């Protein structure tokens, strides 16, 4: 008998495959949550420079020059 093989009628290979699939699913779910959290944290509020100008159709505020 070769190592890792089960005798006839023993569900060992299927049990191992089931455990591996469950572990991979758990890692995939955890990775998905981490990616979702990183994406939510990366959104920053826009500054005035990003919300004004020709593309937005509103003039940008200008700084007063000191004389």
N, CA, C and O atoms as CSV, one atom per row, in Angstrom:
chain,resi,resn,atom,element,x,y,z
A,1,UNK,N,N,0.843,-1.183,0.000
A,1,UNK,CA,C,0.000,0.000,0.000
A,1,UNK,C,C,0.889,1.248,0.000
A,1,UNK,O,O,1.859,1.320,0.754
A,2,UNK,N,N,0.564,2.208,-0.827
A,2,UNK,CA,C,1.317,3.454,-0.937
A,2,UNK,C,C,0.822,4.426,0.142
A,2,UNK,O,O,-0.363,4.444,0.473
A,3,UNK,N,N,1.737,5.230,0.682
A,3,UNK,CA,C,1.378,6.190,1.720
A,3,UNK,C,C,0.319,7.162,1.205
A,3,UNK,O,O,0.443,7.669,0.091
A,4,UNK,N,N,-0.719,7.429,1.996
A,4,UNK,CA,C,-1.756,8.367,1.620
A,4,UNK,C,C,-2.972,7.718,0.996
A,4,UNK,O,O,-4.005,8.367,0.834
A,5,UNK,N,N,-2.865,6.448,0.644
A,5,UNK,CA,C,-4.010,5.759,0.063
A,5,UNK,C,C,-4.781,5.039,1.170
A,5,UNK,O,O,-4.193,4.524,2.121
A,6,UNK,N,N,-6.080,5.014,1.029
A,6,UNK,CA,C,-6.915,4.335,2.008
A,6,UNK,C,C,-7.310,2.970,1.478
A,6,UNK,O,O,-7.308,2.734,0.269
A,7,UNK,N,N,-7.648,2.078,2.387
A,7,UNK,CA,C,-8.144,0.764,1.982
A,7,UNK,C,C,-9.531,0.929,1.381
A,7,UNK,O,O,-10.161,1.973,1.545
A,8,UNK,N,N,-9.993,-0.066,0.706
A,8,UNK,CA,C,-11.309,-0.012,0.067
A,8,UNK,C,C,-12.386,0.229,1.114
A,8,UNK,O,O,-12.442,-0.449,2.140
A,9,UNK,N,N,-13.237,1.207,0.836
A,9,UNK,CA,C,-14.334,1.499,1.750
A,9,UNK,C,C,-14.017,2.565,2.782
A,9,UNK,O,O,-14.901,2.948,3.549
A,10,UNK,N,N,-12.796,3.051,2.827
A,10,UNK,CA,C,-12.450,4.093,3.796
A,10,UNK,C,C,-12.520,5.462,3.111
A,10,UNK,O,O,-11.987,5.636,2.015
A,11,UNK,N,N,-13.167,6.419,3.749
A,11,UNK,CA,C,-13.370,7.731,3.110
A,11,UNK,C,C,-12.226,8.717,3.316
A,11,UNK,O,O,-12.438,9.924,3.198
A,12,UNK,N,N,-11.027,8.245,3.618
A,12,UNK,CA,C,-9.911,9.137,3.942
A,12,UNK,C,C,-9.572,10.132,2.830
A,12,UNK,O,O,-9.424,11.314,3.141
A,13,UNK,N,N,-9.439,9.748,1.571
A,13,UNK,CA,C,-9.102,10.749,0.534
A,13,UNK,C,C,-10.179,11.824,0.383
A,13,UNK,O,O,-9.865,12.999,0.188
A,14,UNK,N,N,-11.429,11.426,0.472
A,14,UNK,CA,C,-12.504,12.409,0.347
A,14,UNK,C,C,-12.545,13.359,1.540
A,14,UNK,O,O,-12.839,14.545,1.394
A,15,UNK,N,N,-12.249,12.823,2.718
A,15,UNK,CA,C,-12.219,13.654,3.914
A,15,UNK,C,C,-11.092,14.676,3.816
A,15,UNK,O,O,-11.277,15.842,4.166
A,16,UNK,N,N,-9.934,14.250,3.345
A,16,UNK,CA,C,-8.816,15.187,3.167
A,16,UNK,C,C,-9.161,16.270,2.150
A,16,UNK,O,O,-8.879,17.448,2.370
A,17,UNK,N,N,-9.763,15.872,1.052
A,17,UNK,CA,C,-10.137,16.852,0.028
A,17,UNK,C,C,-11.165,17.847,0.576
A,17,UNK,O,O,-11.094,19.043,0.297
A,18,UNK,N,N,-12.107,17.344,1.347
A,18,UNK,CA,C,-13.128,18.214,1.938
A,18,UNK,C,C,-12.497,19.219,2.901
A,18,UNK,O,O,-12.862,20.395,2.904
A,19,UNK,N,N,-11.551,18.756,3.717
A,19,UNK,CA,C,-10.879,19.659,4.665
A,19,UNK,C,C,-10.067,20.713,3.912
A,19,UNK,O,O,-10.067,21.882,4.298
A,20,UNK,N,N,-9.380,20.315,2.848
A,20,UNK,CA,C,-8.588,21.267,2.055
A,20,UNK,C,C,-9.494,22.310,1.412
A,20,UNK,O,O,-9.160,23.494,1.400
A,21,UNK,N,N,-10.633,21.886,0.880
A,21,UNK,CA,C,-11.566,22.831,0.263
A,21,UNK,C,C,-12.110,23.799,1.307
A,21,UNK,O,O,-12.236,24.992,1.030
A,22,UNK,N,N,-12.434,23.309,2.502
A,22,UNK,CA,C,-12.910,24.198,3.563
A,22,UNK,C,C,-11.843,25.215,3.972
A,22,UNK,O,O,-12.149,26.388,4.188
A,23,UNK,N,N,-10.598,24.766,4.077
A,23,UNK,CA,C,-9.525,25.690,4.453
A,23,UNK,C,C,-9.305,26.746,3.373
A,23,UNK,O,O,-9.141,27.925,3.686
A,24,UNK,N,N,-9.301,26.336,2.115
A,24,UNK,CA,C,-9.128,27.306,1.027
A,24,UNK,C,C,-10.286,28.292,1.000
A,24,UNK,O,O,-10.078,29.481,0.758
A,25,UNK,N,N,-11.493,27.820,1.244
A,25,UNK,CA,C,-12.648,28.718,1.301
A,25,UNK,C,C,-12.527,29.715,2.436
A,25,UNK,O,O,-12.887,30.882,2.285
A,26,UNK,N,N,-12.021,29.258,3.572
A,26,UNK,CA,C,-11.821,30.170,4.705
A,26,UNK,C,C,-10.784,31.238,4.403
A,26,UNK,O,O,-10.973,32.410,4.729
A,27,UNK,N,N,-9.690,30.827,3.780
A,27,UNK,CA,C,-8.668,31.814,3.397
A,27,UNK,C,C,-9.217,32.804,2.372
A,27,UNK,O,O,-8.920,33.997,2.445
A,28,UNK,N,N,-10.001,32.330,1.436
A,28,UNK,CA,C,-10.583,33.219,0.427
A,28,UNK,C,C,-11.543,34.209,1.065
A,28,UNK,O,O,-11.557,35.382,0.693
A,29,UNK,N,N,-12.341,33.756,2.018
A,29,UNK,CA,C,-13.277,34.654,2.701
A,29,UNK,C,C,-12.519,35.705,3.515
A,29,UNK,O,O,-12.876,36.882,3.492
A,30,UNK,N,N,-11.479,35.287,4.231
A,30,UNK,CA,C,-10.691,36.237,5.017
A,30,UNK,C,C,-9.998,37.252,4.121
A,30,UNK,O,O,-9.958,38.438,4.447
A,31,UNK,N,N,-9.454,36.802,2.998
A,31,UNK,CA,C,-8.797,37.711,2.062
A,31,UNK,C,C,-9.800,38.699,1.480
A,31,UNK,O,O,-9.477,39.871,1.288
A,32,UNK,N,N,-11.001,38.238,1.201
A,32,UNK,CA,C,-12.046,39.114,0.667
A,32,UNK,C,C,-12.398,40.210,1.670
A,32,UNK,O,O,-12.584,41.367,1.291
A,33,UNK,N,N,-12.488,39.852,2.935
A,33,UNK,CA,C,-12.794,40.848,3.972
A,33,UNK,C,C,-11.663,41.861,4.072
A,33,UNK,O,O,-11.920,43.059,4.192
A,34,UNK,N,N,-10.420,41.403,4.025
A,34,UNK,CA,C,-9.285,42.333,4.098
A,34,UNK,C,C,-9.260,43.290,2.917
A,34,UNK,O,O,-8.988,44.478,3.087
A,35,UNK,N,N,-9.541,42.786,1.727
A,35,UNK,CA,C,-9.563,43.639,0.537
A,35,UNK,C,C,-10.689,44.656,0.652
A,35,UNK,O,O,-10.509,45.818,0.287
A,36,UNK,N,N,-11.840,44.241,1.149
A,36,UNK,CA,C,-12.976,45.155,1.301
A,36,UNK,C,C,-12.646,46.257,2.307
A,36,UNK,O,O,-12.965,47.423,2.076
A,37,UNK,N,N,-12.006,45.891,3.427
A,37,UNK,CA,C,-11.635,46.899,4.427
A,37,UNK,C,C,-10.591,47.861,3.876
A,37,UNK,O,O,-10.678,49.065,4.117
A,38,UNK,N,N,-9.615,47.357,3.147
A,38,UNK,CA,C,-8.581,48.225,2.578
A,38,UNK,C,C,-9.189,49.175,1.556
A,38,UNK,O,O,-8.786,50.336,1.472
A,39,UNK,N,N,-10.144,48.699,0.786
A,39,UNK,CA,C,-10.799,49.551,-0.201
A,39,UNK,C,C,-11.620,50.638,0.484
A,39,UNK,O,O,-11.640,51.778,0.019
A,40,UNK,N,N,-12.294,50.303,1.579
A,40,UNK,CA,C,-13.106,51.287,2.288
A,40,UNK,C,C,-12.223,52.343,2.957
A,40,UNK,O,O,-12.603,53.512,3.034
A,41,UNK,N,N,-11.050,51.936,3.440
A,41,UNK,CA,C,-10.165,52.884,4.112
A,41,UNK,C,C,-9.440,53.791,3.126
A,41,UNK,O,O,-8.981,54.865,3.513
A,42,UNK,N,N,-9.325,53.391,1.874
A,42,UNK,CA,C,-8.568,54.181,0.913
A,42,UNK,C,C,-9.362,55.357,0.365
A,42,UNK,O,O,-8.784,56.245,-0.262
A,43,UNK,N,N,-10.669,55.383,0.585
A,43,UNK,CA,C,-11.472,56.494,0.078
A,43,UNK,C,C,-11.287,57.707,0.992
A,43,UNK,O,O,-11.578,57.663,2.187
A,44,UNK,N,N,-10.800,58.774,0.394
A,44,UNK,CA,C,-10.552,60.001,1.157
A,44,UNK,C,C,-11.462,61.101,0.627
A,44,UNK,O,O,-11.820,61.106,-0.551
A,45,UNK,N,N,-11.836,62.034,1.501
A,45,UNK,CA,C,-12.675,63.127,1.004
A,45,UNK,C,C,-11.912,63.991,0.008
A,45,UNK,O,O,-10.696,64.155,0.104
A,46,UNK,N,N,-12.650,64.535,-0.945
A,46,UNK,CA,C,-12.012,65.355,-1.965
A,46,UNK,C,C,-11.687,66.734,-1.412
A,46,UNK,O,O,-12.415,67.279,-0.583
A,47,UNK,N,N,-10.585,67.280,-1.885
A,47,UNK,CA,C,-10.205,68.633,-1.494
A,47,UNK,C,C,-10.857,69.625,-2.449
A,47,UNK,O,O,-11.489,69.226,-3.427
A,48,UNK,N,N,-10.705,70.907,-2.168
A,48,UNK,CA,C,-11.273,71.940,-3.034
A,48,UNK,C,C,-10.685,71.876,-4.439
A,48,UNK,O,O,-11.384,72.115,-5.424
A,49,UNK,N,N,-9.399,71.554,-4.527
A,49,UNK,CA,C,-8.769,71.514,-5.842
A,49,UNK,C,C,-9.376,70.415,-6.715
A,49,UNK,O,O,-9.444,70.563,-7.935
A,50,UNK,N,N,-9.809,69.335,-6.112
A,50,UNK,CA,C,-10.363,68.226,-6.881
A,50,UNK,C,C,-11.828,68.466,-7.253
A,50,UNK,O,O,-12.329,67.854,-8.196
A,51,UNK,N,N,-12.518,69.343,-6.528
A,51,UNK,CA,C,-13.948,69.545,-6.788
A,51,UNK,C,C,-14.233,70.872,-7.490
A,51,UNK,O,O,-15.383,71.306,-7.548
A,52,UNK,N,N,-13.198,71.517,-8.023
A,52,UNK,CA,C,-13.419,72.773,-8.739
A,52,UNK,C,C,-12.571,72.773,-10.011
A,52,UNK,O,O,-11.735,71.892,-10.216
A,53,UNK,N,N,-12.793,73.749,-10.838
A,53,UNK,CA,C,-12.041,73.851,-12.081
A,53,UNK,C,C,-12.920,73.621,-13.286
A,53,UNK,O,O,-14.146,73.572,-13.181
A,54,UNK,N,N,-12.278,73.481,-14.433
A,54,UNK,CA,C,-13.018,73.329,-15.679
A,54,UNK,C,C,-13.853,72.051,-15.706
A,54,UNK,O,O,-14.972,72.055,-16.220
A,55,UNK,N,N,-13.323,70.965,-15.160
A,55,UNK,CA,C,-14.049,69.701,-15.203
A,55,UNK,C,C,-15.303,69.748,-14.336
A,55,UNK,O,O,-16.328,69.171,-14.698
A,56,UNK,N,N,-15.231,70.426,-13.200
A,56,UNK,CA,C,-16.383,70.508,-12.305
A,56,UNK,C,C,-17.317,71.648,-12.696
A,56,UNK,O,O,-18.483,71.648,-12.303
A,57,UNK,N,N,-16.831,72.606,-13.453
A,57,UNK,CA,C,-17.658,73.736,-13.870
A,57,UNK,C,C,-17.782,74.829,-12.839
A,57,UNK,O,O,-18.618,75.719,-12.997
A,58,UNK,N,N,-16.996,74.799,-11.804
A,58,UNK,CA,C,-17.009,75.844,-10.784
A,58,UNK,C,C,-15.608,76.421,-10.649
A,58,UNK,O,O,-14.621,75.692,-10.747
A,59,UNK,N,N,-15.519,77.720,-10.425
A,59,UNK,CA,C,-14.184,78.323,-10.285
A,59,UNK,C,C,-13.530,77.898,-8.970
A,59,UNK,O,O,-14.204,77.697,-7.960
A,60,UNK,N,N,-12.214,77.767,-9.004
A,60,UNK,CA,C,-11.477,77.421,-7.797
A,60,UNK,C,C,-11.210,78.686,-6.979
A,60,UNK,O,O,-10.983,79.752,-7.553
A,61,UNK,N,N,-11.233,78.585,-5.668
A,61,UNK,CA,C,-10.899,79.755,-4.856
A,61,UNK,C,C,-9.435,80.131,-5.044
A,61,UNK,O,O,-8.570,79.265,-5.173
A,62,UNK,N,N,-9.177,81.407,-5.057
A,62,UNK,CA,C,-7.807,81.882,-5.236
A,62,UNK,C,C,-7.336,82.519,-3.948
A,62,UNK,O,O,-8.131,83.053,-3.175
A,63,UNK,N,N,-6.054,82.457,-3.729
A,63,UNK,CA,C,-5.465,83.079,-2.541
A,63,UNK,C,C,-5.228,84.556,-2.817
A,63,UNK,O,O,-4.827,84.934,-3.918
A,64,UNK,N,N,-5.473,85.367,-1.840
A,64,UNK,CA,C,-5.222,86.791,-1.991
A,64,UNK,C,C,-3.723,87.041,-1.963
A,64,UNK,O,O,-2.993,86.462,-1.158
A,65,UNK,N,N,-3.278,87.915,-2.857
A,65,UNK,CA,C,-1.859,88.225,-2.898
A,65,UNK,C,C,-1.552,89.272,-1.848
A,65,UNK,O,O,-2.345,90.188,-1.631
A,66,UNK,N,N,-0.420,89.146,-1.202
A,66,UNK,CA,C,-0.009,90.110,-0.172
A,66,UNK,C,C,0.756,91.243,-0.843
A,66,UNK,O,O,1.642,90.991,-1.660
A,67,UNK,N,N,0.428,92.476,-0.513
A,67,UNK,CA,C,1.100,93.622,-1.108
A,67,UNK,C,C,1.949,94.332,-0.116
A,67,UNK,O,O,2.591,95.327,-0.452
